[in-house]
Amino acid sequence: MNVNEPAMPTSYDALLIVAFGGPEGRGDVIPFLENVLRGRNVPRERLLAVAEHYYHFDGVSPINAQVRELLGALRDELERSGIDLPIYWGNRNWQPMLGDMVRKMTDDGVKTALAVVLSSFSSYSGCRQYRENIGDARDAVGDSAPRIDKLRVWYNHPKFVAANAERLRTAIDELPAEACSKAHVAFTAHSIPQAMADTSDYEKQLTEACRLVAEVLGLPDSQWRLSYQSRSGRPEDPWLEPDINDHLEELQRSGVGAIVIMPIGFLSDHMEVLYDLDEEARATADRLGLTMVRAKTVGTHPELVSMLRELIVERLTSAPVRRAIGHFGPSHDVCPANCCPRPGRTAATSARPTAGGDSPLTECVDR
């Protein structure tokens, strides 16, 4: 089934939230990671090593609970706006599974649905692969499956920028008074292989989102930088840099004493944020003697929820106002055929799953 089919209906029978998924108990961890790794030749010992990250939190990833919270907030927001559409939820890698949800939608008589993929930035894993997942789920159902269109990415929507800016301002205010004006802001996003970055606007969009948030707070360019986290793959293979831990080393050598980490590439405080930032990056900061505060992700910030409602209304409207700020304008609604293509399979990418959001095995981010 063509994931790039054109034409956009201005009416929909339902909404479909599409997310990465995560385990909700120790017994879920190995089956979940096997789902993430399906079709990829990853040594069993590597899977077991990553499982320990989840066992550190008793096998519970917060991502599913956070999606439930977002669903509740979105339902309330839509109800207040008079939008009466059923909301379904399907994950790529754990219950509720996307394929099961598309089948349920079919059984419920849904004909056209709008997918809200919980990913803010464009890359193969953050956009195209989710569209492929939706296409596969529809193919499994057959001709009776509903048409499912995807909401555009929103990295430069004013409400997304405002939500991140408020989270960052709150974090800066947690620093000692004498450090607030001098603190360095390290924006973070999930590193991806350079080959994947070269086929998408991932870096450009992230840099623009960071610039817009910094602009709201009046931060000069010298006071912030985009860095990356959660890198995987062989050390000799190029991935986006600098790693947040290397960046902290650089900041300490340059005389910076206080740091605020803002995980702008993530929508919720899921496992990679908790483990890679709250555990590993904090340990690095403590070793270096840096004062560190980690800003919250946007989560269910009212501006984020309001933005999702606005984007949904945009697709229900025959002549919509498509809001975006900054240099690049609103993203496309229908992805062109060459949008975010799958990068060539290399030793680096074949050793890891292509996913988005809640696994230390991922090549991409919960955008």
VEXDREN-2710 file (C-alpha; in Angstrom, 1 decimal):
% VEXDREN-2710
k/r/px/py/pz
1/MET/0.0/0.0/0.0
2/ASN/1.5/3.4/-1.0
3/VAL/2.5/5.4/2.0
4/ASN/2.6/8.5/-0.1
5/GLU/-0.8/8.5/-1.6
6/PRO/-2.0/12.1/-2.3
7/ALA/-5.2/13.9/-1.6
8/MET/-6.3/14.8/1.9
9/PRO/-9.9/14.5/3.0
10/THR/-11.2/17.4/5.1
11/SER/-13.3/15.1/7.2
12/TYR/-12.2/12.1/9.3
13/ASP/-13.9/9.4/11.2
14/ALA/-11.2/9.0/13.9
15/LEU/-7.8/10.0/15.2
16/LEU/-5.0/7.5/15.7
17/ILE/-2.2/8.2/18.1
18/VAL/1.0/6.4/17.0
19/ALA/3.8/5.9/19.4
20/PHE/6.9/3.8/20.1
21/GLY/5.7/1.8/23.1
22/GLY/7.5/0.5/26.1
23/PRO/7.4/-2.4/28.7
24/GLU/5.3/-2.0/31.8
25/GLY/6.9/-4.7/33.9
26/ARG/9.9/-6.9/34.2
27/GLY/8.3/-9.7/32.2
28/ASP/7.7/-7.4/29.3
29/VAL/11.3/-6.3/28.9
30/ILE/12.7/-9.1/26.8
31/PRO/9.6/-9.5/24.5
32/PHE/9.6/-5.8/24.0
33/LEU/13.2/-5.6/23.0
34/GLU/12.7/-8.6/20.7
35/ASN/10.0/-6.6/19.0
36/VAL/12.3/-3.6/18.7
37/LEU/15.0/-5.8/17.2
38/ARG/12.8/-7.9/14.9
39/GLY/14.6/-8.7/11.6
40/ARG/18.0/-7.5/12.9
41/ASN/21.0/-9.5/13.7
42/VAL/21.9/-8.2/17.2
43/PRO/23.8/-10.5/19.6
44/ARG/21.8/-11.8/22.5
45/GLU/24.2/-10.5/25.0
46/ARG/23.7/-7.0/23.7
47/LEU/19.9/-7.3/24.1
48/LEU/20.4/-8.5/27.7
49/ALA/22.8/-5.6/28.4
50/VAL/20.1/-3.2/27.3
51/ALA/17.5/-5.0/29.3
52/GLU/19.4/-4.0/32.4
53/HIS/18.6/-0.3/31.7
54/TYR/14.9/-1.2/32.1
55/TYR/15.5/-3.5/35.1
56/HIS/17.1/-0.5/36.8
57/PHE/13.6/0.9/36.8
58/ASP/11.9/-2.4/37.6
59/GLY/11.2/-3.1/34.0
60/VAL/8.7/-0.2/33.7
61/SER/9.1/2.4/31.0
62/PRO/7.1/5.5/31.7
63/ILE/6.3/6.0/28.0
64/ASN/2.9/4.2/27.9
65/ALA/1.7/6.0/31.0
66/GLN/2.7/9.3/29.6
67/VAL/0.9/8.6/26.3
68/ARG/-2.2/7.7/28.3
69/GLU/-1.9/11.1/30.1
70/LEU/-1.5/12.9/26.8
71/LEU/-4.6/11.1/25.4
72/GLY/-6.7/12.2/28.3
73/ALA/-5.5/15.8/28.0
74/LEU/-6.1/15.7/24.2
75/ARG/-9.6/14.3/24.6
76/ASP/-10.5/17.1/27.0
77/GLU/-9.0/19.7/24.7
78/LEU/-10.9/18.4/21.7
79/GLU/-14.2/18.1/23.7
80/ARG/-13.9/21.8/24.7
81/SER/-13.5/22.7/21.0
82/GLY/-16.5/20.7/19.9
83/ILE/-14.5/18.1/18.1
84/ASP/-16.2/14.7/18.5
85/LEU/-13.8/12.1/17.1
86/PRO/-12.9/8.7/18.6
87/ILE/-9.2/8.4/19.5
88/TYR/-7.4/5.1/19.0
89/TRP/-3.8/4.4/20.1
90/GLY/-1.3/2.0/18.6
91/ASN/2.4/1.4/19.3
92/ARG/5.2/0.2/17.1
93/ASN/6.7/-2.1/19.6
94/TRP/4.4/-2.9/22.5
95/GLN/0.8/-3.1/23.6
96/PRO/-1.4/-1.7/22.3
97/MET/0.1/-2.7/19.0
98/LEU/-0.5/-0.6/15.9
99/GLY/-1.7/-3.6/13.8
100/ASP/-4.3/-4.6/16.3
101/MET/-5.6/-1.1/16.5
102/VAL/-5.9/-0.7/12.8
103/ARG/-7.9/-3.9/12.7
104/LYS/-10.2/-2.6/15.5
105/MET/-10.7/0.6/13.6
106/THR/-11.7/-1.4/10.6
107/ASP/-14.1/-3.5/12.7
108/ASP/-15.6/-0.3/14.1
109/GLY/-16.3/1.0/10.7
110/VAL/-13.7/3.8/10.5
111/LYS/-13.1/4.8/6.9
112/THR/-10.7/7.8/7.1
113/ALA/-8.4/8.5/10.1
114/LEU/-5.8/11.1/10.9
115/ALA/-2.6/9.8/12.5
116/VAL/-0.9/11.8/15.2
117/VAL/2.6/10.4/15.3
118/LEU/4.4/11.4/18.5
119/SER/7.5/12.6/16.7
120/SER/8.4/16.3/16.3
121/PHE/11.3/16.0/13.8
122/SER/11.8/14.4/10.4
123/SER/14.0/11.5/9.7
124/TYR/13.5/7.9/8.4
125/SER/12.8/6.6/11.8
126/GLY/10.8/9.6/13.0
127/CYS/8.5/9.9/10.0
128/ARG/8.8/7.6/7.1
129/GLN/9.1/4.4/9.1
130/TYR/6.0/5.2/11.0
131/ARG/4.2/5.7/7.7
132/GLU/5.5/2.4/6.6
133/ASN/4.3/0.8/9.8
134/ILE/0.8/2.2/9.1
135/GLY/1.0/1.0/5.6
136/ASP/1.9/-2.5/6.8
137/ALA/-0.9/-2.5/9.3
138/ARG/-3.4/-1.6/6.6
139/ASP/-2.0/-4.2/4.2
140/ALA/-2.5/-6.8/6.9
141/VAL/-6.2/-5.9/7.2
142/GLY/-6.7/-5.6/3.5
143/ASP/-9.0/-3.5/1.3
144/SER/-11.4/-2.7/4.1
145/ALA/-8.7/-0.9/6.1
146/PRO/-9.3/2.8/6.7
147/ARG/-7.3/5.4/4.9
148/ILE/-4.9/6.9/7.4
149/ASP/-3.2/10.3/6.8
150/LYS/-0.4/11.6/9.0
151/LEU/-0.3/15.0/10.7
152/ARG/2.7/17.2/9.7
153/VAL/5.7/17.6/11.9
154/TRP/5.6/20.6/14.2
155/TYR/9.2/21.4/15.3
156/ASN/8.6/25.1/14.4
157/HIS/5.0/25.5/15.5
158/PRO/4.8/28.5/17.9
159/LYS/3.1/26.5/20.6
160/PHE/5.7/23.8/20.6
161/VAL/8.4/26.5/20.9
162/ALA/6.5/28.2/23.7
163/ALA/6.1/24.9/25.6
164/ASN/9.8/24.1/25.4
165/ALA/10.7/27.7/26.3
166/GLU/8.7/27.6/29.4
167/ARG/10.2/24.2/30.5
168/LEU/13.6/25.6/29.9
169/ARG/12.9/28.9/31.8
170/THR/11.6/26.8/34.8
171/ALA/14.8/24.8/34.8
172/ILE/17.1/27.8/34.6
173/ASP/15.2/29.3/37.6
174/GLU/16.1/26.2/39.6
175/LEU/19.8/27.1/39.5
176/PRO/21.4/29.2/42.2
177/ALA/20.7/32.9/41.6
178/GLU/24.3/33.7/40.8
179/ALA/24.4/31.0/38.1
180/CYS/21.2/31.7/36.2
181/SER/22.5/34.4/33.9
182/LYS/25.8/32.5/33.1
183/ALA/24.5/28.9/32.7
184/HIS/25.1/27.2/29.5
185/VAL/22.1/25.4/27.8
186/ALA/22.7/22.1/26.2
187/PHE/19.8/21.1/24.0
188/THR/19.8/17.3/23.4
189/ALA/18.3/15.0/20.8
190/HIS/18.8/11.4/20.0
191/SER/21.9/10.9/17.8
192/ILE/21.3/9.1/14.6
193/PRO/23.8/7.7/12.0
194/GLN/25.2/10.3/9.7
195/ALA/23.9/8.3/6.8
196/MET/20.4/8.8/8.1
197/ALA/20.9/12.4/8.9
198/ASP/22.2/13.0/5.3
199/THR/18.8/11.9/3.9
200/SER/16.6/14.1/6.1
201/ASP/16.1/17.5/7.6
202/TYR/16.6/16.2/11.1
203/GLU/19.7/18.4/12.0
204/LYS/18.2/21.5/10.3
205/GLN/14.9/21.2/12.1
206/LEU/16.5/20.5/15.5
207/THR/18.9/23.5/15.1
208/GLU/16.0/25.7/14.1
209/ALA/13.9/24.6/17.1
210/CYS/16.8/25.2/19.5
211/ARG/17.3/28.7/18.0
212/LEU/13.7/29.6/18.3
213/VAL/13.5/28.5/22.0
214/ALA/16.7/30.3/22.8
215/GLU/15.4/33.4/21.0
216/VAL/12.3/33.4/23.3
217/LEU/14.5/33.4/26.3
218/GLY/17.0/35.9/24.9
219/LEU/19.9/33.5/25.0
220/PRO/22.9/34.5/22.9
221/ASP/24.3/31.9/20.5
222/SER/27.3/31.6/22.7
223/GLN/25.2/30.4/25.6
224/TRP/23.6/27.3/24.0
225/ARG/24.5/24.4/21.7
226/LEU/22.7/21.4/20.3
227/SER/24.3/18.1/21.4
228/TYR/23.2/14.5/21.1
229/GLN/22.6/11.5/23.3
230/SER/21.9/7.7/23.2
231/ARG/24.4/7.0/20.5
232/SER/24.8/3.3/19.5
233/GLY/26.6/1.4/16.8
234/ARG/30.3/0.9/16.3
235/PRO/32.6/3.7/17.5
236/GLU/34.3/4.0/14.1
237/ASP/31.0/4.7/12.3
238/PRO/29.9/8.3/12.1
239/TRP/26.9/9.5/14.1
240/LEU/25.7/13.0/14.9
241/GLU/27.9/14.7/17.5
242/PRO/28.8/16.1/20.0
243/ASP/27.7/13.5/22.6
244/ILE/26.2/15.3/25.6
245/ASN/28.9/13.8/27.9
246/ASP/31.7/15.0/25.6
247/HIS/30.0/18.4/25.5
248/LEU/30.0/18.5/29.3
249/GLU/33.7/17.8/29.3
250/GLU/34.3/20.7/26.8
251/LEU/32.2/23.1/28.9
252/GLN/34.1/22.3/32.0
253/ARG/37.4/22.9/30.3
254/SER/36.1/26.3/29.0
255/GLY/35.3/27.4/32.5
256/VAL/31.5/26.9/32.6
257/GLY/30.2/26.0/36.0
258/ALA/26.5/25.5/35.5
259/ILE/24.6/23.6/32.8
260/VAL/20.9/23.2/31.9
261/ILE/20.1/20.2/29.8
262/MET/17.0/20.6/27.6
263/PRO/15.9/17.4/25.9
264/ILE/14.2/19.2/23.0
265/GLY/14.3/16.1/20.7
266/PHE/12.0/14.1/23.1
267/LEU/8.3/14.7/23.8
268/SER/8.2/12.8/27.2
269/ASP/10.5/11.8/30.0
270/HIS/10.8/8.3/28.9
271/MET/13.6/5.7/29.4
272/GLU/16.3/7.4/27.3
273/VAL/15.8/10.7/29.2
274/LEU/15.7/9.0/32.6
275/TYR/18.7/6.8/32.0
276/ASP/21.0/8.7/29.6
277/LEU/20.5/12.1/31.1
278/ASP/19.3/11.7/34.7
279/GLU/21.8/8.8/35.3
280/GLU/24.7/9.0/32.9
281/ALA/24.9/12.7/32.1
282/ARG/24.4/13.6/35.7
283/ALA/27.2/11.3/36.8
284/THR/29.4/13.0/34.2
285/ALA/28.4/16.5/35.6
286/ASP/29.0/15.4/39.2
287/ARG/32.5/14.1/38.3
288/LEU/33.3/17.3/36.6
289/GLY/32.0/19.5/39.4
290/LEU/29.3/21.0/37.2
291/THR/26.0/22.2/38.6
292/MET/23.4/20.6/36.4
293/VAL/19.6/20.9/36.0
294/ARG/17.7/18.9/33.5
295/ALA/14.6/20.6/32.1
296/LYS/11.4/18.6/31.7
297/THR/10.2/17.5/28.3
298/VAL/7.0/19.1/27.0
299/GLY/4.9/16.1/28.0
300/THR/1.3/17.3/28.5
301/HIS/2.2/21.0/28.6
302/PRO/-1.0/22.9/27.8
303/GLU/0.6/24.6/24.9
304/LEU/1.6/21.2/23.4
305/VAL/-1.9/19.8/23.8
306/SER/-3.4/23.0/22.4
307/MET/-1.0/22.7/19.4
308/LEU/-2.2/19.2/18.7
309/ARG/-5.8/20.4/18.7
310/GLU/-4.8/23.2/16.3
311/LEU/-3.0/20.9/13.9
312/ILE/-6.0/18.5/13.9
313/VAL/-8.4/21.4/13.2
314/GLU/-6.0/22.5/10.4
315/ARG/-6.6/19.2/8.7
316/LEU/-10.3/19.3/9.2
317/THR/-10.5/22.7/7.5
318/SER/-10.8/23.3/3.8
319/ALA/-8.8/26.6/3.9
320/PRO/-6.6/26.2/7.0
321/VAL/-4.2/28.6/8.6
322/ARG/-0.9/26.6/8.8
323/ARG/1.1/28.3/11.5
324/ALA/4.9/28.1/11.8
325/ILE/7.6/30.5/12.9
326/GLY/11.3/31.0/12.0
327/HIS/13.1/30.5/8.7
328/PHE/11.4/27.5/7.1
329/GLY/7.6/27.7/7.2
330/PRO/5.2/24.8/7.9
331/SER/6.1/21.3/6.9
332/HIS/4.2/19.4/4.2
333/ASP/1.1/17.5/4.9
334/VAL/1.7/14.8/2.2
335/CYS/5.3/13.5/2.2
336/PRO/6.9/13.4/-1.3
337/ALA/8.1/10.0/-2.6
338/ASN/11.8/10.8/-1.7
339/CYS/11.1/12.1/1.8
340/CYS/13.3/10.7/4.5
341/PRO/14.4/7.6/2.6
342/ARG/15.7/4.5/4.4
343/PRO/19.5/5.0/4.5
344/GLY/21.7/2.3/3.1
345/ARG/22.2/-0.6/5.4
346/THR/25.7/-0.6/6.9
347/ALA/27.4/-2.4/9.7
348/ALA/26.4/0.5/11.9
349/THR/22.7/0.5/11.0
350/SER/22.3/-3.2/10.8
351/ALA/23.6/-3.7/14.3
352/ARG/20.8/-1.6/15.7
353/PRO/17.1/-1.4/15.2
354/THR/15.5/1.6/13.5
355/ALA/13.0/2.9/16.0
356/GLY/11.9/6.0/17.7
357/GLY/11.8/6.9/21.3
358/ASP/12.2/4.6/24.2
359/SER/14.9/2.1/23.8
360/PRO/18.7/2.5/24.3
361/LEU/18.9/0.4/21.1
362/THR/17.2/3.0/19.0
363/GLU/18.7/4.9/16.1
364/CYS/16.1/7.6/16.4
365/VAL/14.1/9.7/18.8
366/ASP/10.7/9.8/20.3
367/ARG/10.0/12.9/18.3
END
